[in-house]
Amino acid sequence: MVTARLARPIALAAALLVLAGCSAQPSTGPTSTGTGTPSSAVPAVSTCVADPSAVVTRTADLPTSALPDDLTATIDKTAQAAFAQTSAKGAIVAVQSPKGLFFKAYGVADPSTGAPMTTDIYQRVGSITKPFTGTLTLQLAAEGKLSLDDKISKYVDGVPRGDEVTIRMLADMSSSVTSYTKDPAWQKIFFSEPDRVWKPEELLKAGLGLKPQDFAPGTAFDYSNTNTILLGFVIEKVTGKSYQDVLAEKILTPLGLTHTIFPAGSAAFPDPHAQGFTLQGGHGTPENPANTTNWNPSWGWTAGELISSAPDLLKFGRAEATGAGLVPAKDQIERLTSFREFNGPGNGGYGIGWGCQNGWVGHAGELPGYNTSMFYSTKDDTTIITMVNSDIPSGDCPSDARTLTDNPTDLPCSSPATRIFQSLAQELGTPFAPQKK
């Protein structure tokens, strides 16, 4: 049945959100009904970040000199081993800490030509757009342009339970507003017309037309792209500017992110970029996955449309964690303590546009053909970026998850960028594990 095959595929901007309970298990992706248990009680605030005050003092730039030789060799060996276990043809790994920088590309960007992967490629980064949108929201709150406790009905009409849902609930995925990407009718259009240009108003209408999730706003977690689309509308309303202009003004220019682009409805993809491959939506076969390089990402808008690069994400991943160059320290501390434990104590949580697990803060990003991880360790000031040109999972995946023919079933199921990131995190001494359900 076609709709059954589509249930997993629309991971896109939802990204196999390892940090937020959607883990790397394809059967529990963003089309599930939610990972939180409906409850009338407000979930406890997580202490995932042990010392937020120390994190916000890290304002000095980290060295760009190479890591010590022994550490470089260890990271390279670990990355190569993990990459070999994935479905991807190419990968980029970047690690930066007070000890220095590791930066290397593996494999090929285009299997048809043999063109190698390079460290300067542009990538469609999917749900890593969400931390950018969350940062803009926090910046506007710090400026007094909005309050995180404002009801969404103040800015957008027609939101289910709009007089109860706050900006904060949209940002931490507890609003109960259903993701438009869960709608089989929407999925059918998306996968049959991957070149379609989606207007933000169309995405919002699709999401708001769905029945809300079965829990009171603010009491459970449910990953919804509609939440972040709504934040995009709020950002535009309070600033009177387009999202892309606000993004450039408040994040891209201050941080010098010269290779981060919001395409605003265009499928244009700057060079150099890798060819992306998927099995989502019934496209392609395990022997010949579909090439998604020119699929239009407009369906993700402020939840998943962004293009970026590993060097830019290294800068942003640390800046969004420390607040340096983005928001005042007191507001950053609020963000570092915004994670709520929707799945019980010790499982980390999701906060203002990002998640946390064992002190790692950040986000994963996936859309058909591409998978990216961006995480920062608040324990030791280390940022890890992993990028691959495939979203196809590997390992012991559920039967409804399509994998390659040479899939290594003796491994836990994982998306490719996540597998590489988790291997590196383990090797560097601060393990990262998906939330338990």
WONOR-V963433 format. One record per backbone hydrogen bond with DSSP energy under -0.5 kcal/mol. NH is the residue of the N-H (numbers start at 1). CO is the residue of the C=O. E is the energy in kcal/mol with one decimal. If there is no record, write none. Layout:
<<NH/CO/E> <NH/CO/E>>
This chain:
<<4/1/-0.6> <5/1/-1.3> <6/2/-1.4> <7/3/-0.9> <9/5/-0.8> <10/6/-1.0> <11/9/-2.4> <12/9/-0.8> <14/11/-1.4> <15/11/-2.5> <15/12/-1.3> <17/14/-0.5> <18/16/-1.9> <20/17/-1.6> <21/18/-0.7> <22/17/-1.5> <23/17/-0.8> <25/22/-0.6> <26/24/-0.8> <28/25/-2.5> <29/26/-1.2> <32/29/-2.1> <35/221/-0.7> <36/221/-1.8> <37/342/-0.6> <38/36/-0.5> <46/339/-4.0> <50/48/-0.8> <54/51/-0.8> <55/51/-1.5> <56/52/-1.8> <57/54/-1.0> <58/55/-1.6> <59/57/-2.0> <67/101/-1.2> <72/68/-2.7> <73/69/-2.4> <74/70/-1.8> <75/71/-2.6> <76/72/-2.5> <77/73/-2.4> <78/74/-2.4> <79/75/-2.9> <80/76/-2.5> <81/77/-2.1> <82/78/-2.3> <83/79/-2.8> <84/80/-2.0> <85/81/-0.5> <85/82/-1.1> <86/83/-1.7> <87/392/-0.6> <91/106/-2.4> <92/387/-2.3> <93/104/-2.7> <94/385/-2.5> <95/102/-2.6> <96/383/-2.2> <97/100/-2.5> <100/97/-1.9> <101/65/-2.7> <102/95/-3.1> <104/93/-2.3> <106/91/-3.3> <108/89/-2.2> <109/115/-2.8> <110/115/-1.5> <113/110/-1.0> <114/110/-2.5> <115/110/-0.7> <117/107/-2.3> <121/118/-1.2> <122/272/-3.1> <123/308/-2.9> <125/123/-0.7> <125/306/-2.0> <126/306/-0.5> <127/12/-0.5> <128/125/-2.0> <129/126/-2.2> <130/127/-1.6> <130/303/-0.5> <131/127/-0.5> <132/128/-0.8> <133/129/-2.3> <134/130/-3.1> <135/131/-2.3> <136/132/-2.3> <137/133/-2.1> <138/134/-2.2> <139/135/-2.6> <140/136/-2.3> <141/137/-1.8> <142/138/-2.5> <143/139/-1.6> <144/141/-1.3> <145/140/-2.6> <146/140/-0.9> <150/147/-2.0> <152/165/-2.7> <153/162/-1.7> <154/151/-1.8> <155/152/-1.9> <156/152/-2.9> <159/156/-0.5> <162/159/-2.2> <164/161/-2.5> <165/161/-2.2> <167/150/-1.9> <168/148/-2.7> <170/166/-1.8> <171/167/-2.2> <172/168/-2.2> <173/170/-0.8> <174/169/-2.5> <175/169/-0.8> <182/179/-1.9> <183/180/-1.4> <184/182/-0.6> <187/183/-2.6> <188/184/-2.3> <189/185/-1.5> <190/186/-2.6> <191/187/-2.9> <192/188/-1.3> <193/189/-1.7> <196/193/-2.0> <198/196/-0.7> <202/199/-1.0> <203/199/-1.7> <204/200/-2.5> <205/201/-2.3> <206/202/-2.1> <207/203/-2.1> <208/204/-2.9> <209/205/-1.3> <210/207/-1.4> <213/176/-2.9> <215/213/-1.9> <218/174/-3.7> <219/216/-1.9> <222/173/-2.7> <227/224/-0.7> <228/224/-0.8> <229/225/-1.9> <230/226/-2.4> <231/227/-1.6> <232/228/-1.6> <233/229/-1.7> <234/230/-2.1> <235/231/-2.7> <236/232/-2.1> <237/233/-2.2> <238/234/-2.6> <239/235/-1.4> <240/236/-2.0> <246/242/-2.2> <247/243/-2.9> <248/244/-2.0> <249/245/-2.3> <250/246/-2.6> <251/247/-2.1> <252/247/-2.1> <253/248/-2.5> <255/251/-2.1> <256/252/-0.8> <256/253/-0.7> <257/252/-2.6> <258/256/-1.5> <260/257/-0.8> <261/307/-2.7> <263/261/-0.7> <263/305/-0.5> <266/263/-1.3> <274/122/-0.7> <275/109/-2.8> <277/369/-1.0> <277/389/-1.0> <278/290/-2.1> <282/279/-1.0> <283/280/-1.9> <285/288/-1.5> <290/278/-2.2> <292/276/-2.3> <292/290/-0.6> <293/276/-0.6> <295/292/-2.3> <296/194/-2.3> <299/296/-0.6> <300/297/-2.3> <301/297/-0.5> <301/298/-0.7> <303/300/-3.0> <304/300/-0.9> <304/301/-1.3> <305/301/-2.3> <307/261/-2.6> <308/123/-2.5> <313/309/-2.5> <314/310/-2.1> <315/311/-1.5> <316/312/-2.8> <317/313/-3.1> <318/314/-1.3> <319/315/-2.3> <320/316/-3.2> <321/317/-0.6> <322/318/-2.6> <323/319/-2.7> <326/323/-2.6> <327/323/-1.9> <332/328/-2.1> <333/329/-2.5> <334/330/-1.3> <335/331/-1.7> <336/332/-2.5> <337/333/-0.9> <337/334/-0.5> <338/335/-1.5> <340/350/-1.6> <341/44/-2.9> <342/340/-1.9> <344/341/-1.2> <347/344/-1.4> <349/356/-2.0> <350/340/-1.0> <351/354/-3.5> <353/171/-2.0> <353/351/-1.8> <355/362/-2.4> <356/349/-2.4> <357/360/-2.0> <360/357/-2.3> <361/359/-0.5> <361/376/-2.8> <362/355/-1.9> <363/374/-2.4> <365/372/-3.2> <366/12/-0.9> <367/370/-1.8> <370/367/-2.8> <371/388/-1.7> <372/365/-3.0> <373/386/-2.6> <374/363/-2.4> <375/384/-2.2> <376/361/-2.6> <377/382/-3.5> <378/359/-2.7> <378/376/-0.8> <381/377/-1.4> <382/377/-0.9> <383/96/-2.6> <384/375/-2.9> <385/94/-2.7> <386/373/-2.0> <387/92/-2.2> <388/371/-2.2> <389/90/-1.2> <391/277/-1.4> <394/414/-2.3> <396/411/-3.3> <397/395/-2.2> <401/398/-1.9> <402/400/-0.6> <407/404/-1.4> <409/407/-1.2> <411/408/-1.3> <413/396/-0.6> <414/394/-2.2> <419/415/-2.2> <420/416/-1.8> <421/417/-2.4> <422/418/-3.0> <423/419/-1.9> <424/420/-2.1> <425/421/-2.9> <426/422/-2.2> <427/423/-2.1> <428/424/-2.3> <429/426/-1.2> <430/425/-1.8> <435/18/-1.0>>
